[in-house]
Amino acid sequence: MRALWVVLALTIFCCVPLPAAAGGEASPTGALYVTTLPAGADVWVDGTYVGRTPVLVDSLSTGKHALTLTRAGWAEREVDVDVAAGPTTMSSLRLTQVVRPGAHVAMGSVAFAGLPAGARVSIDANAAVRDPHETIALSPGTHVAQIETHDGKATRTFAVYPDTTTHVLLAKASVAGSKPAVVAPAEEFLPADAYHVDGKKVTVNYAGHSVVAKIGDASMRYDGVTVSFDAAPSLIAGRLYLPLALLVRVSK
């Protein structure tokens, strides 16, 4: 009798359908990159918290998703985004500040890029800024800058957001078809002990490469060979900026 029950149990087990084996065709997914102005907003996707902006959410099913953004002192925002398979979907959203009487409002700041030497800058018709090449703290809102250079005067209107630095670019537009010269902070690409500034002399030793350059000179020695880049090394607010093409080449 015991043997009969064993046979019956095995027969029933074999008749129960099993889950499909793994390894079938995967459903298409995509990624969503969310940024906000200002940054630091909490993000929910379809009711699930995923982090603070800027945030990248990957392996999302393709199609429409509900996006909810919240930040203290700012109005909640809800939007729908369509995620496609393959490329990352970009979603950049501006929040609206809710100012309550007596509430503390965080300061923002502005930085002017492309200012020539000797330029004078005044903001909102106040006295000229002592050093316009430094980042300037400002209250949130719209401001007007008066810029005076050897070429004349110019006016720029810009917006400032709490805990955010607005960059005002004053460089002239590049000629159509030409590639603008670009410099980047050395510290973003290289460790601190890989480069050194002595007066106007700049040396870089990293990943087997040796670079000897000079502030303001686009021509430099790269691994013993004289090479010219599209931009010259420069010091901005005490930080070393090098041609982006050089930094990419050295840090590969």
C-alpha positions as CSV (number, residue, x, y, z in Angstrom):
1,M,0.0,0.0,0.0
2,R,2.9,2.4,0.9
3,A,4.4,1.8,-2.6
4,L,1.1,2.6,-4.2
5,W,0.9,6.0,-2.4
6,V,4.4,6.9,-3.5
7,V,3.5,6.2,-7.1
8,L,0.3,8.3,-6.9
9,A,2.3,11.2,-5.3
10,L,4.9,11.1,-8.1
11,T,2.2,11.0,-10.8
12,I,0.4,14.1,-9.3
13,F,3.7,16.0,-9.0
14,C,4.6,15.3,-12.6
15,C,1.2,16.6,-13.8
16,V,1.6,20.0,-12.0
17,P,2.8,22.7,-14.5
18,L,6.1,24.3,-13.6
19,P,7.1,27.9,-14.1
20,A,8.6,28.8,-17.4
21,A,12.4,28.6,-17.4
22,A,14.4,31.8,-17.1
23,G,16.2,33.1,-20.1
24,G,13.2,34.1,-22.2
25,E,13.1,37.3,-24.2
26,A,13.5,40.2,-21.8
27,S,11.0,43.1,-21.9
28,P,12.4,46.3,-23.3
29,T,13.4,48.9,-20.6
30,G,14.7,52.4,-20.6
31,A,16.3,54.9,-18.2
32,L,15.1,58.2,-16.9
33,Y,17.4,61.1,-15.8
34,V,15.6,63.8,-13.7
35,T,17.1,67.2,-12.9
36,T,15.4,70.2,-11.3
37,L,15.9,73.9,-10.8
38,P,16.8,74.1,-8.0
39,A,18.4,70.7,-7.4
40,G,17.7,68.6,-4.3
41,A,14.1,67.7,-5.0
42,D,12.7,64.4,-3.8
43,V,11.5,62.2,-6.6
44,W,8.9,59.5,-6.8
45,V,8.3,57.4,-9.9
46,D,4.9,55.7,-9.9
47,G,4.6,56.2,-6.2
48,T,8.1,54.7,-5.4
49,Y,10.7,57.0,-3.9
50,V,13.9,56.9,-6.0
51,G,16.1,59.7,-4.5
52,R,16.9,63.4,-4.9
53,T,17.7,65.3,-8.1
54,P,19.8,65.0,-10.1
55,V,18.8,61.3,-10.1
56,L,19.1,58.5,-12.7
57,V,16.5,55.7,-12.7
58,D,17.3,52.7,-14.9
59,S,15.5,49.5,-16.0
60,L,12.1,51.2,-16.2
61,S,9.5,49.6,-18.4
62,T,8.8,51.5,-21.5
63,G,5.8,53.8,-21.7
64,K,4.2,56.4,-19.5
65,H,5.3,56.9,-15.8
66,A,4.0,59.3,-13.2
67,L,6.7,61.6,-11.8
68,T,6.2,63.4,-8.5
69,L,8.7,66.1,-7.2
70,T,8.7,67.7,-3.8
71,R,11.1,70.1,-2.0
72,A,10.6,72.1,1.2
73,G,9.6,75.6,0.4
74,W,8.6,74.7,-3.2
75,A,5.3,73.7,-4.7
76,E,4.8,70.0,-5.4
77,R,4.9,69.1,-9.1
78,E,3.4,66.1,-10.8
79,V,4.1,65.2,-14.5
80,D,3.9,62.2,-16.8
81,V,7.0,61.1,-18.7
82,D,7.3,58.7,-21.6
83,V,10.3,56.4,-21.3
84,A,11.6,54.9,-24.5
85,A,13.8,51.8,-24.8
86,G,17.5,52.3,-25.3
87,P,18.5,56.0,-24.9
88,T,18.1,57.7,-21.6
89,T,15.0,59.9,-21.3
90,M,15.9,63.4,-20.0
91,S,13.4,65.3,-17.8
92,S,14.4,68.8,-16.6
93,L,11.8,70.6,-14.5
94,R,11.6,74.0,-12.9
95,L,10.0,74.2,-9.5
96,T,7.9,77.2,-8.2
97,Q,8.9,78.6,-4.8
98,V,6.2,79.1,-2.1
99,V,7.2,82.0,0.0
100,R,5.4,82.2,3.4
101,P,5.5,85.3,5.5
102,G,8.4,85.2,8.0
103,A,9.9,82.1,6.4
104,H,13.7,82.0,5.9
105,V,14.7,82.1,2.2
106,A,18.0,80.5,1.3
107,M,20.5,82.7,-0.7
108,G,21.6,81.9,-4.2
109,S,24.7,83.2,-6.1
110,V,25.9,84.4,-9.5
111,A,29.2,83.9,-11.3
112,F,30.3,85.8,-14.4
113,A,32.2,83.9,-17.0
114,G,34.1,85.4,-19.9
115,L,34.9,88.7,-18.1
116,P,38.0,90.4,-19.6
117,A,40.6,91.9,-17.3
118,G,39.7,95.2,-15.8
119,A,35.9,94.7,-16.2
120,R,33.6,96.4,-13.8
121,V,30.2,94.9,-12.7
122,S,27.4,96.5,-10.8
123,I,24.2,94.6,-9.8
124,D,20.8,96.2,-9.5
125,A,22.3,99.7,-9.9
126,N,24.3,99.2,-6.6
127,A,28.0,99.9,-6.2
128,A,30.4,98.0,-8.4
129,V,31.2,94.5,-7.2
130,R,34.7,94.4,-5.6
131,D,35.8,91.3,-7.5
132,P,33.4,90.3,-10.3
133,H,35.5,87.2,-11.0
134,E,34.4,85.7,-7.7
135,T,31.0,84.0,-7.0
136,I,28.6,86.7,-5.6
137,A,25.9,85.8,-3.1
138,L,22.4,87.2,-4.0
139,S,18.8,86.9,-2.9
140,P,16.6,84.7,-5.1
141,G,14.8,86.5,-7.9
142,T,15.5,88.5,-11.0
143,H,18.6,90.8,-11.1
144,V,20.1,93.2,-13.6
145,A,23.9,93.4,-14.1
146,Q,25.7,96.4,-15.7
147,I,29.0,95.3,-17.2
148,E,31.6,97.9,-18.2
149,T,34.7,96.8,-20.3
150,H,37.1,98.5,-22.6
151,D,34.7,97.7,-25.5
152,G,31.8,99.5,-23.8
153,K,28.8,98.8,-21.6
154,A,26.4,95.8,-21.6
155,T,23.4,94.9,-19.6
156,R,22.4,91.3,-18.6
157,T,19.2,90.2,-16.8
158,F,19.5,86.9,-14.9
159,A,17.6,84.8,-12.4
160,V,18.9,83.5,-9.1
161,Y,17.5,80.5,-7.3
162,P,18.1,79.4,-3.6
163,D,21.2,77.1,-3.1
164,T,22.0,77.5,-6.8
165,T,24.7,79.3,-8.6
166,T,23.6,81.1,-11.8
167,H,26.4,81.4,-14.4
168,V,26.2,84.4,-16.6
169,L,28.3,83.9,-19.8
170,L,29.7,87.0,-21.4
171,A,31.8,85.5,-24.1
172,K,31.0,86.4,-27.7
173,A,29.2,83.8,-29.8
174,S,31.5,81.5,-31.8
175,V,31.6,81.8,-35.6
176,A,29.3,79.3,-37.3
177,G,31.1,76.0,-38.1
178,S,34.0,76.8,-35.7
179,K,34.7,74.8,-32.5
180,P,35.0,77.0,-29.4
181,A,38.0,76.6,-27.1
182,V,37.1,74.9,-23.9
183,V,39.0,74.7,-20.6
184,A,38.0,72.7,-17.5
185,P,39.1,72.5,-13.9
186,A,42.2,70.2,-13.6
187,E,40.9,68.9,-10.2
188,E,37.9,67.4,-11.9
189,F,40.1,65.1,-14.0
190,L,43.3,64.6,-12.1
191,P,44.4,63.9,-8.5
192,A,45.8,66.9,-6.6
193,D,49.4,65.5,-6.7
194,A,49.3,65.0,-10.5
195,Y,49.7,68.7,-11.4
196,H,51.6,71.7,-10.0
197,V,51.7,75.4,-10.6
198,D,54.8,77.4,-10.0
199,G,54.2,81.1,-10.9
200,K,53.2,80.8,-14.6
201,K,54.7,77.3,-15.1
202,V,52.4,74.3,-15.0
203,T,53.5,70.7,-14.8
204,V,51.4,67.6,-15.1
205,N,52.6,64.1,-14.5
206,Y,49.9,61.4,-14.7
207,A,49.4,57.9,-16.1
208,G,52.9,57.9,-17.6
209,H,52.4,61.3,-19.4
210,S,54.5,64.5,-18.8
211,V,53.2,67.9,-19.6
212,V,55.0,71.2,-19.2
213,A,52.9,74.3,-20.0
214,K,52.6,78.0,-19.2
215,I,49.7,80.0,-18.1
216,G,48.2,81.9,-21.1
217,D,50.2,79.9,-23.7
218,A,48.3,77.3,-25.8
219,S,51.6,75.7,-26.9
220,M,53.2,73.2,-24.5
221,R,55.5,70.1,-24.2
222,Y,53.5,66.9,-24.2
223,D,55.7,63.8,-23.6
224,G,58.7,65.7,-24.9
225,V,56.9,66.9,-28.1
226,T,55.7,70.5,-28.6
227,V,51.9,70.5,-29.1
228,S,49.4,73.3,-29.5
229,F,45.9,73.1,-28.1
230,D,42.8,75.2,-28.8
231,A,43.0,76.9,-25.4
232,A,45.6,78.0,-23.0
233,P,46.0,77.0,-19.3
234,S,44.6,79.6,-17.0
235,L,44.0,80.4,-13.3
236,I,40.4,81.3,-12.4
237,A,39.7,82.2,-8.8
238,G,42.8,80.3,-7.7
239,R,41.9,77.1,-9.6
240,L,43.9,75.7,-12.5
241,Y,42.0,75.3,-15.7
242,L,43.5,73.3,-18.6
243,P,42.4,72.7,-22.2
244,L,39.6,70.0,-22.1
245,A,41.3,68.2,-25.0
246,L,44.5,67.9,-23.0
247,L,42.7,66.7,-19.8
248,V,40.8,64.0,-21.8
249,R,44.0,62.9,-23.5
250,V,46.0,62.7,-20.3
251,S,43.3,61.0,-18.2
252,K,42.4,58.2,-20.7
